[in-house]
Amino acid sequence: MTFHQKRTLTAWGFLTPFLVIQGIFFVYAAVRAVYFSFTDYNMFNQAQFVGLANYANLFREANFLKALRNTVAFSLIVTTVQTFLALVIASILNRKMKGIGFFRSAFYLPSIASSVVITVIFLWLFQRRGFINFISGTIQSLGPAIVTAALLFLLFQTGFYLYERTKGFPIRFFDAPTGLLSFFLSLGITVLGTMTGIIDLGPGVDVDFVWLQTRQTVMGIPVPLIAIMIQNTFTTIPTLMLIFIAGLQDVPGSLYEAASIDGAGPVRQFLSITVPSIRPVLFLVTTMGLIGTLQMFDQVAIFGDAVPQESVITLAYFVYDRMFPGAQLPEVGLASAAAMFLALFTFAAVMLQRLVIKDRGDV
């Protein structure tokens, strides 16, 4: 046996456990799901072939249509928001500064905790007397002070900027040293104003917004689903941020130096250098986000009876609900058809995204 044959045999030896597991838990399961999607089967009867009846019945199911609408809205909004925020945070944390390792670790911490733990925490945060409503009320009561501090900050920063420019120094409007000085000056004056009564904070605001036990919608999106969007975005951003940081390491620093010499600010550098340089990574992150959000299940399952089911039901949860309906007989055929639809829908969405990016010549 040659050396090359030994290496090949060794490689197959390492791959065998993975291939066996994939064959049993994925390939075999997928084939069975395809078969059951064309049958009338409830695990206690003989499977009877019904053709495309299960697929046709899906679109007569009110809950399936709600699940489809919720899944599409959830996927589009969460994928867009989490990708943008992860890229912005990664761009900031990619800079060379003291303590950068600490900040990277701190931002990544939410991804370490399990989804169950994070979801339970957010269930508490979104209670009517929870932390979210408390913070909202506090911000509203501090509204005059916040507006005053913001105006003072802009005033001081504009003054410092104009002064430095008249002296001939190359300075950006949001330069870090002057920005910190403006921040502390505006904060100090605002605190003095509130202590002396010049700035009236007004009475405390008691916010009693219902996040969970409601069927209310905002722009057609159920409020409980918005709560899950916020929670999912919070837990997913750190992982995507880490991938972006890895991609940003390959962007030459000389590009930013040349752009800075030419007078390009942080926003222009971000749009003209950062984004074009990491388009393959951006495609990877967007694809991962798209697949993950289309298959979102665990948060809905954990929220459970705390929210109206029709407000948060997704395609993945619809499959689970029809497969394990509690005291009723499982609708294996309908659940399998919904699972096949979800798989094909996810594949089509990813291929469409790839086609669009290929047409632009980015990948």
VODREN-851593 format. One record per residue (C-alpha): residue number from 0; residue in three letters; y, z, x. Coordinates in steps of 0.5 Angstrom, whole numbers, m for minus. Layout:
REM residues N
+-------+-------+-------+-------+-------+
! rolum ! nuvex !     y !     z !     x !
+-------+-------+-------+-------+-------+
!   NUM !   ALA !     Y !     Z !     X !
...
+-------+-------+-------+-------+-------+
END
This chain:
REM residues 363
+-------+-------+-------+-------+-------+
! rolum ! nuvex !     y !     z !     x !
+-------+-------+-------+-------+-------+
!     0 !   MET !     0 !     0 !     0 !
!     1 !   THR !     7 !    m2 !     3 !
!     2 !   PHE !    13 !     2 !     4 !
!     3 !   HIS !    16 !    m1 !    m2 !
!     4 !   GLN !    10 !    m1 !    m7 !
!     5 !   LYS !    10 !     7 !    m5 !
!     6 !   ARG !    18 !     8 !    m7 !
!     7 !   THR !    17 !     4 !   m13 !
!     8 !   LEU !    11 !     8 !   m15 !
!     9 !   THR !    14 !    15 !   m14 !
!    10 !   ALA !    20 !    12 !   m18 !
!    11 !   TRP !    16 !    11 !   m24 !
!    12 !   GLY !    13 !    18 !   m23 !
!    13 !   PHE !    19 !    21 !   m24 !
!    14 !   LEU !    21 !    17 !   m29 !
!    15 !   THR !    15 !    18 !   m33 !
!    16 !   PRO !    16 !    25 !   m36 !
!    17 !   PHE !    23 !    22 !   m39 !
!    18 !   LEU !    20 !    16 !   m42 !
!    19 !   VAL !    14 !    20 !   m45 !
!    20 !   ILE !    20 !    24 !   m48 !
!    21 !   GLN !    24 !    18 !   m50 !
!    22 !   GLY !    18 !    15 !   m53 !
!    23 !   ILE !    16 !    20 !   m58 !
!    24 !   PHE !    22 !    23 !   m60 !
!    25 !   PHE !    27 !    17 !   m60 !
!    26 !   VAL !    23 !    10 !   m60 !
!    27 !   TYR !    17 !    13 !   m65 !
!    28 !   ALA !    22 !    17 !   m69 !
!    29 !   ALA !    27 !    11 !   m70 !
!    30 !   VAL !    21 !     6 !   m72 !
!    31 !   ARG !    19 !    11 !   m77 !
!    32 !   ALA !    26 !    12 !   m80 !
!    33 !   VAL !    26 !     4 !   m80 !
!    34 !   TYR !    20 !     4 !   m84 !
!    35 !   PHE !    21 !    10 !   m89 !
!    36 !   SER !    28 !     6 !   m90 !
!    37 !   PHE !    24 !     1 !   m94 !
!    38 !   THR !    20 !     6 !   m98 !
!    39 !   ASP !    20 !    11 !  m104 !
!    40 !   TYR !    18 !    17 !  m100 !
!    41 !   ASN !    19 !    25 !  m101 !
!    42 !   MET !    14 !    28 !   m96 !
!    43 !   PHE !     9 !    30 !  m102 !
!    44 !   ASN !     8 !    23 !  m105 !
!    45 !   GLN !     5 !    16 !  m102 !
!    46 !   ALA !    10 !    12 !   m99 !
!    47 !   GLN !    12 !     6 !  m104 !
!    48 !   PHE !    15 !     0 !  m101 !
!    49 !   VAL !    22 !    m2 !  m105 !
!    50 !   GLY !    25 !    m7 !  m100 !
!    51 !   LEU !    33 !    m6 !  m100 !
!    52 !   ALA !    33 !    m1 !  m106 !
!    53 !   ASN !    35 !     5 !  m102 !
!    54 !   TYR !    41 !     1 !   m98 !
!    55 !   ALA !    43 !    m1 !  m105 !
!    56 !   ASN !    43 !     6 !  m108 !
!    57 !   LEU !    47 !     8 !  m102 !
!    58 !   PHE !    53 !     5 !  m104 !
!    59 !   ARG !    52 !     8 !  m111 !
!    60 !   GLU !    52 !    15 !  m109 !
!    61 !   ALA !    59 !    18 !  m109 !
!    62 !   ASN !    58 !    23 !  m104 !
!    63 !   PHE !    56 !    17 !   m99 !
!    64 !   LEU !    62 !    13 !  m100 !
!    65 !   LYS !    66 !    20 !   m99 !
!    66 !   ALA !    62 !    21 !   m93 !
!    67 !   LEU !    64 !    14 !   m90 !
!    68 !   ARG !    71 !    15 !   m92 !
!    69 !   ASN !    71 !    22 !   m88 !
!    70 !   THR !    67 !    19 !   m82 !
!    71 !   VAL !    72 !    13 !   m81 !
!    72 !   ALA !    78 !    17 !   m82 !
!    73 !   PHE !    75 !    23 !   m77 !
!    74 !   SER !    73 !    18 !   m72 !
!    75 !   LEU !    79 !    14 !   m72 !
!    76 !   ILE !    84 !    20 !   m71 !
!    77 !   VAL !    80 !    24 !   m67 !
!    78 !   THR !    78 !    19 !   m62 !
!    79 !   THR !    86 !    17 !   m61 !
!    80 !   VAL !    89 !    24 !   m61 !
!    81 !   GLN !    83 !    27 !   m56 !
!    82 !   THR !    83 !    20 !   m51 !
!    83 !   PHE !    91 !    21 !   m51 !
!    84 !   LEU !    92 !    28 !   m50 !
!    85 !   ALA !    86 !    28 !   m45 !
!    86 !   LEU !    89 !    22 !   m41 !
!    87 !   VAL !    96 !    26 !   m41 !
!    88 !   ILE !    93 !    33 !   m38 !
!    89 !   ALA !    89 !    29 !   m33 !
!    90 !   SER !    95 !    26 !   m30 !
!    91 !   ILE !    99 !    32 !   m30 !
!    92 !   LEU !    93 !    36 !   m27 !
!    93 !   ASN !    91 !    30 !   m22 !
!    94 !   ARG !    98 !    32 !   m18 !
!    95 !   LYS !    98 !    36 !   m11 !
!    96 !   MET !   100 !    43 !   m13 !
!    97 !   LYS !    99 !    50 !   m11 !
!    98 !   GLY !    93 !    53 !   m16 !
!    99 !   ILE !    91 !    46 !   m19 !
!   100 !   GLY !    84 !    49 !   m18 !
!   101 !   PHE !    85 !    55 !   m23 !
!   102 !   PHE !    89 !    50 !   m28 !
!   103 !   ARG !    83 !    45 !   m28 !
!   104 !   SER !    78 !    51 !   m29 !
!   105 !   ALA !    82 !    54 !   m35 !
!   106 !   PHE !    83 !    47 !   m38 !
!   107 !   TYR !    76 !    46 !   m38 !
!   108 !   LEU !    73 !    53 !   m40 !
!   109 !   PRO !    73 !    51 !   m48 !
!   110 !   SER !    68 !    46 !   m46 !
!   111 !   ILE !    63 !    51 !   m43 !
!   112 !   ALA !    63 !    55 !   m50 !
!   113 !   SER !    58 !    53 !   m55 !
!   114 !   SER !    60 !    49 !   m61 !
!   115 !   VAL !    57 !    54 !   m66 !
!   116 !   VAL !    62 !    60 !   m62 !
!   117 !   ILE !    68 !    55 !   m62 !
!   118 !   THR !    67 !    53 !   m70 !
!   119 !   VAL !    66 !    61 !   m72 !
!   120 !   ILE !    73 !    62 !   m68 !
!   121 !   PHE !    76 !    57 !   m71 !
!   122 !   LEU !    74 !    59 !   m78 !
!   123 !   TRP !    77 !    66 !   m77 !
!   124 !   LEU !    83 !    62 !   m74 !
!   125 !   PHE !    84 !    58 !   m81 !
!   126 !   GLN !    83 !    64 !   m86 !
!   127 !   ARG !    89 !    65 !   m90 !
!   128 !   ARG !    91 !    71 !   m87 !
!   129 !   GLY !    89 !    68 !   m80 !
!   130 !   PHE !    92 !    67 !   m73 !
!   131 !   ILE !    94 !    59 !   m75 !
!   132 !   ASN !    98 !    62 !   m81 !
!   133 !   PHE !   101 !    68 !   m77 !
!   134 !   ILE !   104 !    63 !   m72 !
!   135 !   SER !   107 !    58 !   m77 !
!   136 !   GLY !   110 !    64 !   m80 !
!   137 !   THR !   113 !    67 !   m74 !
!   138 !   ILE !   115 !    60 !   m71 !
!   139 !   GLN !   119 !    59 !   m78 !
!   140 !   SER !   122 !    66 !   m77 !
!   141 !   LEU !   124 !    64 !   m70 !
!   142 !   GLY !   127 !    57 !   m72 !
!   143 !   PRO !   134 !    59 !   m71 !
!   144 !   ALA !   133 !    62 !   m64 !
!   145 !   ILE !   128 !    56 !   m62 !
!   146 !   VAL !   134 !    51 !   m64 !
!   147 !   THR !   139 !    54 !   m60 !
!   148 !   ALA !   135 !    55 !   m54 !
!   149 !   ALA !   133 !    47 !   m54 !
!   150 !   LEU !   140 !    45 !   m55 !
!   151 !   LEU !   142 !    50 !   m49 !
!   152 !   PHE !   137 !    47 !   m45 !
!   153 !   LEU !   139 !    40 !   m46 !
!   154 !   LEU !   146 !    42 !   m45 !
!   155 !   PHE !   145 !    46 !   m38 !
!   156 !   GLN !   140 !    40 !   m36 !
!   157 !   THR !   145 !    35 !   m38 !
!   158 !   GLY !   150 !    39 !   m34 !
!   159 !   PHE !   146 !    39 !   m28 !
!   160 !   TYR !   144 !    32 !   m28 !
!   161 !   LEU !   151 !    29 !   m28 !
!   162 !   TYR !   153 !    34 !   m23 !
!   163 !   GLU !   148 !    32 !   m18 !
!   164 !   ARG !   149 !    25 !   m19 !
!   165 !   THR !   157 !    25 !   m18 !
!   166 !   LYS !   155 !    28 !   m11 !
!   167 !   GLY !   150 !    22 !   m10 !
!   168 !   PHE !   144 !    26 !   m10 !
!   169 !   PRO !   137 !    22 !   m13 !
!   170 !   ILE !   135 !    26 !   m18 !
!   171 !   ARG !   131 !    25 !   m25 !
!   172 !   PHE !   134 !    28 !   m31 !
!   173 !   PHE !   128 !    33 !   m32 !
!   174 !   ASP !   127 !    35 !   m25 !
!   175 !   ALA !   123 !    41 !   m24 !
!   176 !   PRO !   128 !    45 !   m20 !
!   177 !   THR !   134 !    44 !   m25 !
!   178 !   GLY !   129 !    44 !   m31 !
!   179 !   LEU !   126 !    51 !   m29 !
!   180 !   LEU !   134 !    54 !   m28 !
!   181 !   SER !   136 !    51 !   m35 !
!   182 !   PHE !   130 !    54 !   m38 !
!   183 !   PHE !   131 !    61 !   m36 !
!   184 !   LEU !   139 !    60 !   m37 !
!   185 !   SER !   138 !    58 !   m44 !
!   186 !   LEU !   132 !    63 !   m45 !
!   187 !   GLY !   136 !    69 !   m43 !
!   188 !   ILE !   143 !    67 !   m47 !
!   189 !   THR !   138 !    66 !   m53 !
!   190 !   VAL !   135 !    73 !   m52 !
!   191 !   LEU !   142 !    76 !   m51 !
!   192 !   GLY !   144 !    72 !   m58 !
!   193 !   THR !   139 !    75 !   m62 !
!   194 !   MET !   140 !    82 !   m59 !
!   195 !   THR !   147 !    82 !   m60 !
!   196 !   GLY !   146 !    79 !   m67 !
!   197 !   ILE !   150 !    73 !   m66 !
!   198 !   ILE !   144 !    69 !   m67 !
!   199 !   ASP !   141 !    71 !   m74 !
!   200 !   LEU !   133 !    71 !   m74 !
!   201 !   GLY !   133 !    72 !   m82 !
!   202 !   PRO !   127 !    75 !   m85 !
!   203 !   GLY !   120 !    74 !   m83 !
!   204 !   VAL !   116 !    68 !   m87 !
!   205 !   ASP !   109 !    70 !   m90 !
!   206 !   VAL !   105 !    63 !   m89 !
!   207 !   ASP !   100 !    63 !   m94 !
!   208 !   PHE !    97 !    56 !   m93 !
!   209 !   VAL !    90 !    55 !   m95 !
!   210 !   TRP !    86 !    51 !   m90 !
!   211 !   LEU !    79 !    52 !   m92 !
!   212 !   GLN !    77 !    53 !   m99 !
!   213 !   THR !    82 !    47 !  m102 !
!   214 !   ARG !    81 !    40 !  m104 !
!   215 !   GLN !    88 !    39 !  m103 !
!   216 !   THR !    89 !    32 !   m98 !
!   217 !   VAL !    95 !    30 !   m93 !
!   218 !   MET !    96 !    23 !   m93 !
!   219 !   GLY !    89 !    22 !   m97 !
!   220 !   ILE !    85 !    26 !   m91 !
!   221 !   PRO !    82 !    33 !   m94 !
!   222 !   VAL !    86 !    39 !   m91 !
!   223 !   PRO !    79 !    42 !   m89 !
!   224 !   LEU !    77 !    36 !   m85 !
!   225 !   ILE !    84 !    36 !   m82 !
!   226 !   ALA !    82 !    43 !   m79 !
!   227 !   ILE !    75 !    41 !   m77 !
!   228 !   MET !    79 !    35 !   m73 !
!   229 !   ILE !    84 !    40 !   m70 !
!   230 !   GLN !    78 !    44 !   m67 !
!   231 !   ASN !    74 !    38 !   m65 !
!   232 !   THR !    80 !    35 !   m61 !
!   233 !   PHE !    80 !    42 !   m58 !
!   234 !   THR !    73 !    43 !   m55 !
!   235 !   THR !    73 !    35 !   m53 !
!   236 !   ILE !    79 !    34 !   m49 !
!   237 !   PRO !    77 !    38 !   m43 !
!   238 !   THR !    70 !    34 !   m42 !
!   239 !   LEU !    74 !    27 !   m43 !
!   240 !   MET !    80 !    30 !   m38 !
!   241 !   LEU !    75 !    31 !   m33 !
!   242 !   ILE !    72 !    24 !   m33 !
!   243 !   PHE !    79 !    22 !   m33 !
!   244 !   ILE !    81 !    26 !   m27 !
!   245 !   ALA !    75 !    23 !   m23 !
!   246 !   GLY !    78 !    16 !   m25 !
!   247 !   LEU !    85 !    18 !   m23 !
!   248 !   GLN !    82 !    20 !   m16 !
!   249 !   ASP !    81 !    12 !   m14 !
!   250 !   VAL !    88 !    10 !   m16 !
!   251 !   PRO !    92 !     9 !    m9 !
!   252 !   GLY !    98 !    14 !    m8 !
!   253 !   SER !   102 !     9 !    m5 !
!   254 !   LEU !   103 !     5 !   m12 !
!   255 !   TYR !   106 !    12 !   m15 !
!   256 !   GLU !   110 !    12 !    m8 !
!   257 !   ALA !   113 !     5 !    m9 !
!   258 !   ALA !   114 !     6 !   m16 !
!   259 !   SER !   118 !    12 !   m15 !
!   260 !   ILE !   122 !     9 !    m9 !
!   261 !   ASP !   124 !     3 !   m14 !
!   262 !   GLY !   127 !     8 !   m19 !
!   263 !   ALA !   121 !     9 !   m24 !
!   264 !   GLY !   120 !    15 !   m28 !
!   265 !   PRO !   114 !    19 !   m30 !
!   266 !   VAL !   113 !    15 !   m36 !
!   267 !   ARG !   114 !     8 !   m33 !
!   268 !   GLN !   109 !    10 !   m28 !
!   269 !   PHE !   104 !    13 !   m33 !
!   270 !   LEU !   105 !     6 !   m37 !
!   271 !   SER !   105 !     1 !   m31 !
!   272 !   ILE !   100 !     4 !   m26 !
!   273 !   THR !    96 !    10 !   m29 !
!   274 !   VAL !    94 !     6 !   m35 !
!   275 !   PRO !    92 !    m1 !   m32 !
!   276 !   SER !    89 !     2 !   m26 !
!   277 !   ILE !    83 !     6 !   m30 !
!   278 !   ARG !    82 !     2 !   m36 !
!   279 !   PRO !    74 !     2 !   m35 !
!   280 !   VAL !    74 !     9 !   m35 !
!   281 !   LEU !    79 !     9 !   m41 !
!   282 !   PHE !    74 !     4 !   m44 !
!   283 !   LEU !    68 !     9 !   m43 !
!   284 !   VAL !    72 !    15 !   m45 !
!   285 !   THR !    74 !    12 !   m52 !
!   286 !   THR !    67 !     9 !   m53 !
!   287 !   MET !    64 !    16 !   m52 !
!   288 !   GLY !    69 !    19 !   m57 !
!   289 !   LEU !    68 !    14 !   m62 !
!   290 !   ILE !    60 !    15 !   m62 !
!   291 !   GLY !    61 !    23 !   m62 !
!   292 !   THR !    66 !    23 !   m67 !
!   293 !   LEU !    62 !    18 !   m72 !
!   294 !   GLN !    56 !    22 !   m71 !
!   295 !   MET !    59 !    29 !   m72 !
!   296 !   PHE !    55 !    34 !   m76 !
!   297 !   ASP !    55 !    41 !   m73 !
!   298 !   GLN !    62 !    43 !   m75 !
!   299 !   VAL !    61 !    41 !   m82 !
!   300 !   ALA !    54 !    45 !   m82 !
!   301 !   ILE !    57 !    51 !   m79 !
!   302 !   PHE !    63 !    51 !   m84 !
!   303 !   GLY !    58 !    51 !   m90 !
!   304 !   ASP !    60 !    54 !   m96 !
!   305 !   ALA !    67 !    56 !   m93 !
!   306 !   VAL !    69 !    49 !   m95 !
!   307 !   PRO !    68 !    44 !  m101 !
!   308 !   GLN !    63 !    40 !   m98 !
!   309 !   GLU !    66 !    33 !  m101 !
!   310 !   SER !    72 !    35 !   m97 !
!   311 !   VAL !    68 !    35 !   m90 !
!   312 !   ILE !    62 !    31 !   m91 !
!   313 !   THR !    60 !    26 !   m86 !
!   314 !   LEU !    55 !    21 !   m85 !
!   315 !   ALA !    51 !    25 !   m81 !
!   316 !   TYR !    51 !    31 !   m85 !
!   317 !   PHE !    49 !    26 !   m91 !
!   318 !   VAL !    43 !    24 !   m88 !
!   319 !   TYR !    41 !    32 !   m86 !
!   320 !   ASP !    43 !    34 !   m94 !
!   321 !   ARG !    38 !    29 !   m97 !
!   322 !   MET !    33 !    30 !   m92 !
!   323 !   PHE !    33 !    38 !   m93 !
!   324 !   PRO !    36 !    39 !  m100 !
!   325 !   GLY !    34 !    46 !  m101 !
!   326 !   ALA !    30 !    47 !  m107 !
!   327 !   GLN !    30 !    40 !  m109 !
!   328 !   LEU !    25 !    35 !  m106 !
!   329 !   PRO !    27 !    31 !  m100 !
!   330 !   GLU !    29 !    24 !  m101 !
!   331 !   VAL !    26 !    21 !   m94 !
!   332 !   GLY !    27 !    14 !   m96 !
!   333 !   LEU !    35 !    15 !   m98 !
!   334 !   ALA !    36 !    19 !   m92 !
!   335 !   SER !    33 !    14 !   m87 !
!   336 !   ALA !    37 !     8 !   m90 !
!   337 !   ALA !    43 !    12 !   m89 !
!   338 !   ALA !    41 !    14 !   m82 !
!   339 !   MET !    40 !     7 !   m80 !
!   340 !   PHE !    47 !     5 !   m83 !
!   341 !   LEU !    50 !    10 !   m79 !
!   342 !   ALA !    46 !     7 !   m73 !
!   343 !   LEU !    48 !     0 !   m74 !
!   344 !   PHE !    55 !     2 !   m76 !
!   345 !   THR !    56 !     6 !   m69 !
!   346 !   PHE !    53 !     0 !   m65 !
!   347 !   ALA !    58 !    m5 !   m69 !
!   348 !   ALA !    64 !    m1 !   m68 !
!   349 !   VAL !    63 !     0 !   m60 !
!   350 !   MET !    61 !    m7 !   m60 !
!   351 !   LEU !    68 !    m9 !   m63 !
!   352 !   GLN !    72 !    m5 !   m59 !
!   353 !   ARG !    68 !    m8 !   m53 !
!   354 !   LEU !    70 !   m15 !   m55 !
!   355 !   VAL !    77 !   m13 !   m56 !
!   356 !   ILE !    78 !   m10 !   m49 !
!   357 !   LYS !    74 !   m16 !   m46 !
!   358 !   ASP !    79 !   m21 !   m50 !
!   359 !   ARG !    84 !   m17 !   m46 !
!   360 !   GLY !    81 !   m18 !   m40 !
!   361 !   ASP !    81 !   m11 !   m38 !
!   362 !   VAL !    73 !   m10 !   m37 !
+-------+-------+-------+-------+-------+
END
